[in-house]
């Protein structure tokens, strides 16, 4: 089938069909999860005919660009919030407190997930089939249980009511730290799995380390300069590309570099940037094909009732550990219990990050195909419950929260 026709089919399934289903369901859950669910359903029924050419290479590239843009616009939105007077909610979430809360929110679910995988799930048939590193595999599962879904979480936060977005931005700040730990942890696990004694250091790593310093210096030096609109079409993609490249040189994910590049953009530039429209373009038009392709990567034979049962067990452990973590060290100094639990609910969202991480671990032989299916199902279930559970916790809270917001977000 011609490449262009394959791309049209790709877009029709993971953008058009996803949008229709989302609207028919009353937008009750995040849009970002719909393409993933469609991909999983197709994989469960044996996939699409090979002659269709889906997933298409062009669709994969467009989708990946959308995910990068989604992370970049989240950084722009964070930068915009930093340049404005912080809301009453965010004033209580100091940098030190957010970092400490992120550490607890990562450590407790990681330990719980690793122990569950090693002492309980390792005895389940097919769980460790084909893997040669049970301890490393358990640590890998612990990382997946602890992770928060940065790109999908960004999409969820974008769909929140304005009064609730300050809580979402706090969750995103924590998720950025946790995802950085995830990718560092994955890098270390993969090095051990390959038996490498060390890490080769080169001049590119030095250059990559200079990138964030350079971007921050540019942001300070150009803070009062407002470029013309045409110049922004060159400068913003350059920021995104350089940030993503720098993070990959250090074994981290491109999404982290894209997010941090967005936070380094001079505040004065944001007066000419339609952040909301860029975010919607990324979420609704570009990224769905990448999300859908992630669902298609799951082997259909691994999706069965046993998979769902174990996924529900891991989901329960994951949610309880994440909520307990934020309760032990809340990210907000004076937040109510309801607000703290609401942020914890956002953080338990797994989404795309877990699927990407699980794919890497499966390809490296650290987890089995069955474990991969369990983790992917866990990602879907945790993300599906995020929006409804958050709204349930914050019911009747919008008016109160709105009165605490010092200024408009957009």
C-alpha positions in Angstrom: 0.0 0.0 0.0 1.3 3.5 -0.8 3.0 5.3 2.1 0.6 8.2 2.0 -2.5 5.9 2.2 -0.9 4.0 5.1 -0.4 7.4 6.9 -4.1 8.3 6.3 -5.2 5.0 7.7 -2.9 5.4 10.7 -4.4 8.9 11.3 -7.9 7.7 10.8 -7.6 5.0 13.4 -5.5 6.7 16.1 -6.7 10.3 15.7 -10.1 10.1 14.1 -11.5 7.0 15.7 -9.9 7.9 19.1 -11.6 11.4 19.0 -15.0 9.9 18.1 -14.8 7.3 21.0 -13.6 10.0 23.4 -16.6 12.2 22.5 -19.0 9.3 22.7 -17.8 8.6 26.2 -18.4 12.2 27.3 -14.7 13.0 27.6 -14.8 11.1 30.9 -11.1 10.1 30.8 -7.9 11.6 29.3 -7.9 11.7 25.5 -4.2 10.5 25.5 -5.2 7.1 26.8 -7.8 6.4 24.0 -5.2 5.7 21.2 -3.2 3.4 23.6 -6.4 1.5 24.4 -7.3 1.2 20.7 -3.8 -0.1 19.9 -4.1 -2.7 22.7 -7.5 -3.8 21.5 -6.1 -4.3 18.0 -3.1 -6.2 19.3 -5.4 -8.4 21.3 -7.4 -9.4 18.2 -4.2 -10.2 16.2 -3.3 -6.9 14.8 -4.1 -5.2 11.5 -3.4 -6.7 8.0 0.2 -6.2 7.0 -1.0 -4.8 3.7 -2.4 -1.7 5.4 1.1 -0.5 6.4 -0.1 0.4 10.0 1.8 1.5 12.0 3.3 3.6 9.4 6.9 5.0 9.6 5.6 8.5 8.9 2.9 8.2 11.6 5.5 7.1 14.1 7.7 10.1 13.3 4.7 12.5 13.5 3.6 11.0 16.8 7.1 11.2 18.3 7.3 14.9 17.2 3.9 15.4 19.0 5.1 13.8 22.2 8.2 16.0 22.2 6.1 19.1 21.5 3.8 18.1 24.4 6.7 17.9 26.8 8.1 21.2 25.5 4.8 23.1 25.9 4.6 21.7 29.4 7.9 23.4 30.1 6.7 26.6 28.5 3.6 26.5 30.7 5.8 26.0 33.8 8.0 28.8 32.7 5.0 31.0 32.3 3.7 30.1 35.7 7.2 30.9 37.2 7.1 34.4 35.6 3.7 35.1 37.0 2.8 35.5 40.7 2.3 32.0 41.9 -1.1 30.8 43.0 -1.8 30.2 46.7 -1.6 26.5 46.1 1.9 26.6 44.4 3.4 29.0 47.0 3.4 26.1 49.5 5.2 23.8 47.1 8.8 25.1 47.4 11.6 23.6 45.3 13.1 21.8 48.3 9.8 20.4 49.4 9.0 19.2 45.9 12.4 17.5 45.5 12.0 15.7 48.9 8.4 14.6 48.1 9.5 13.3 44.7 12.2 11.2 46.4 9.7 9.6 48.8 7.1 9.2 46.0 9.8 7.3 44.0 11.5 5.3 46.7 8.4 3.8 48.4 6.7 2.4 45.3 10.0 1.3 43.9 10.8 -0.9 47.0 7.2 -2.2 47.1 7.2 -3.1 43.4 10.7 -4.7 43.5 9.8 -6.9 46.5 6.5 -7.9 45.0 8.2 -8.9 41.8 11.0 -10.9 43.5 9.2 -12.6 46.3 5.7 -13.1 44.9 5.4 -12.7 41.1 8.7 -14.6 40.3 6.8 -17.8 41.2 4.0 -17.1 38.7 4.3 -19.1 35.5 5.6 -17.1 32.5 6.6 -14.2 34.7 10.3 -14.8 34.3 10.3 -16.9 31.1 13.3 -16.2 29.0 15.0 -13.8 31.4 18.4 -14.4 33.0 18.6 -11.7 35.6 15.8 -12.2 38.3 17.2 -9.5 40.6 17.7 -7.0 37.9 14.3 -7.9 36.6 12.7 -7.2 40.0 14.5 -3.9 40.2 13.2 -3.0 36.7 9.6 -3.8 37.7 10.2 -1.6 40.8 11.1 1.3 38.5 8.0 0.8 36.4 5.8 0.7 39.5 7.3 3.9 40.8 7.2 5.9 37.5 4.8 8.7 36.8 3.7 9.2 33.2 5.2 12.6 32.2 3.7 13.1 28.7 0.3 11.6 29.5 0.2 13.4 32.8 0.9 16.6 30.9 -2.1 15.9 28.7 -4.3 15.1 31.8 -3.2 18.4 33.4 -4.0 20.3 30.2 -7.6 18.9 30.4 -8.1 19.9 34.0 -10.3 22.9 35.0 -8.2 26.1 35.5 -8.8 26.0 39.2 -7.2 22.5 39.5 -4.2 23.1 37.2 -1.9 24.4 40.0 -2.2 20.9 41.6 -1.4 19.4 38.2 1.7 21.6 37.8 2.9 20.5 41.2 2.4 16.8 40.1 4.3 17.5 36.8 7.2 19.0 38.7 7.4 15.8 40.8 7.0 13.6 37.8 9.9 15.3 36.0 12.2 14.4 38.9 10.9 10.9 39.1 11.2 10.3 35.4 14.8 11.6 35.5 15.5 8.9 38.2 13.7 6.4 36.1 15.9 6.9 33.0 19.1 7.0 35.1 18.0 3.8 36.8 17.2 2.2 33.4 20.7 3.2 32.1 22.4 1.6 35.1 20.3 -1.6 34.9 21.1 -2.0 31.2 24.8 -1.5 31.8 24.7 -4.2 34.5 22.7 -6.5 32.2 25.3 -6.2 29.4 28.1 -6.7 31.9 29.8 -3.4 31.1 32.2 -2.3 33.8 32.0 1.4 33.1 30.7 4.2 30.9 32.6 5.7 28.1 33.0 9.5 28.5 33.5 11.7 25.5 33.6 15.3 24.5 29.9 15.1 23.5 29.0 14.5 27.1 30.8 17.7 28.1 29.1 19.6 25.4 25.7 18.2 26.4 26.4 19.2 30.0 27.0 22.7 28.9 23.7 22.9 27.1 21.4 23.6 30.1 23.9 26.1 31.5 23.9 27.9 28.1 20.1 27.8 27.8 19.7 29.3 31.3 22.3 32.0 30.6 20.5 32.9 27.4 17.2 33.0 29.3 18.7 35.5 31.7 20.5 37.6 29.1 17.5 37.8 26.8 14.8 38.1 29.4 13.7 41.6 28.2 14.1 41.0 24.4 10.9 40.1 22.6 11.8 38.7 19.2 9.5 39.1 16.2 7.0 36.3 15.5 9.0 34.9 12.6 12.1 34.5 14.7 10.2 32.5 17.3 9.5 29.9 14.6 13.2 29.3 14.4 14.2 29.9 18.1 11.7 27.6 19.8 12.4 24.5 17.6 16.1 25.1 18.2 15.5 25.2 22.0 13.5 21.9 21.8 16.0 20.1 19.5 19.1 21.1 21.6 17.5 20.2 24.9 16.3 16.8 23.6 19.7 16.1 22.1 21.6 17.0 25.3 19.5 14.7 27.5 20.0 11.7 25.2 23.8 12.1 25.4 23.6 11.4 29.1 21.4 8.4 28.7 18.2 10.2 29.7 15.0 10.5 27.7 14.4 13.1 25.0 11.2 14.2 26.8 13.1 15.3 29.8 15.4 17.5 27.7 12.4 18.9 25.8 10.6 19.8 29.1 13.7 21.5 30.6 14.3 23.4 27.3 10.8 24.8 27.6 11.4 26.0 31.2 14.5 27.8 30.0 12.8 29.9 27.4 12.9 33.7 28.3 9.7 34.8 29.9 9.3 37.7 27.6 9.1 35.4 24.6 6.0 33.8 25.9 3.9 36.9 25.2 4.0 35.9 21.5 3.7 32.1 22.0 0.2 30.5 21.9 1.1 27.8 24.5 -2.4 26.5 24.9 -2.9 26.0 21.1 0.5 24.3 20.7 -0.3 22.0 23.5 -3.7 21.1 22.0 -2.1 20.5 18.6 0.4 18.1 20.1 -2.1 16.3 22.3 -5.0 15.9 19.8 -3.4 15.9 16.4 0.3 14.8 16.5 0.9 12.6 19.5 -2.1 10.1 19.2 -0.3 8.0 16.6 2.7 7.5 18.9 0.4 6.5 21.7 -1.5 4.1 19.5 1.6 2.5 18.2 2.7 1.9 21.8 -0.4 -0.2 22.3 0.2 -2.1 19.1 3.6 -3.3 20.4 2.0 -5.6 22.9 2.0 -9.2 21.9 -1.6 -10.3 21.6 -1.0 -13.8 23.1 0.1 -12.1 26.4 -3.2 -10.4 26.9 -5.4 -12.7 28.9 -7.3 -13.0 32.2 -4.2 -14.0 34.1 -2.5 -10.8 32.9 -5.4 -8.7 34.1 -5.5 -10.3 37.5 -1.8 -9.7 38.1 -2.1 -6.2 36.7 -4.8 -5.4 39.2 -2.6 -6.7 42.1 0.3 -4.6 41.0 -2.0 -1.6 40.5 -3.3 -1.9 44.0 0.2 -2.0 45.4 1.3 0.9 43.2 -1.6 3.2 44.1 -1.3 2.5 47.8 2.4 3.0 47.9 2.2 6.3 45.9 -0.6 7.7 48.1 1.2 6.6 51.3 4.4 8.4 50.0 2.7 11.7 49.4 0.9 11.4 52.8 4.2 10.8 54.5 5.8 13.9 52.9 3.3 16.1 51.2 4.5 18.3 48.3 2.6 21.3 49.7 3.4 22.8 53.0 -0.2 23.7 54.0 -2.3 21.5 51.7 -5.3 19.7 52.9 -5.5 15.9 53.0 -7.8 16.0 50.0 -5.4 18.1 48.0 -2.4 15.9 48.9 -4.3 12.7 47.9 -5.4 14.4 44.6 -1.7 15.0 43.7 -0.9 11.4 44.7 -3.6 10.2 42.3 -2.1 12.2 39.5 1.3 10.8 40.3 0.2 7.2 40.2 -0.7 7.6 36.5 1.7 5.4 34.5 0.7 6.0 30.9 3.3 6.2 28.2 6.4 6.3 30.4 5.8 2.9 31.7 5.1 1.5 28.3 8.3 3.0 26.9 10.3 1.8 29.8 8.8 -1.7 29.7 9.5 -1.9 26.0 13.2 -1.1 26.6 13.4 -3.7 29.4 11.7 -6.4 27.3 14.0 -5.8 24.4 17.0 -6.1 26.8 15.7 -9.4 28.1 15.2 -8.1 31.7 11.5 -8.9 31.7 9.4 -11.5 29.9 6.7 -10.9 27.3 4.1 -11.8 30.0 5.6 -9.3 32.4 5.6 -6.7 29.6 1.9 -7.3 29.0 1.2 -7.0 32.8 3.0 -3.7 33.0 1.3 -2.3 29.9 -2.1 -3.3 31.3 -1.1 -1.6 34.5 -0.3 1.5 32.6 -3.7 1.5 30.9 -5.7 0.9 34.1 -3.8 3.4 36.2 -4.2 6.1 33.6 -7.9 5.4 33.0 -8.6 5.8 36.7 -6.6 9.0 37.1 -9.0 11.5 35.8 -12.2 10.2 37.4 -10.6 9.6 40.7 -9.0 13.1 40.7 -12.4 14.7 39.9 -14.0 12.6 42.7 -11.5 13.7 45.2 -11.8 17.4 44.2 -15.6 17.4 43.8 -17.0 20.6 45.2 -13.5 22.0 45.5 -13.4 24.1 42.3 -14.9 27.2 43.8 -12.7 27.1 46.8 -9.6 26.4 44.7 -10.4 29.2 42.2 -10.5 31.7 45.0 -7.0 30.7 46.0 -5.5 31.3 42.5 -3.8 34.6 42.4 -4.0 35.2 38.7 -5.1 33.7 35.4 -3.0 30.9 34.0 -3.3 31.9 30.4 
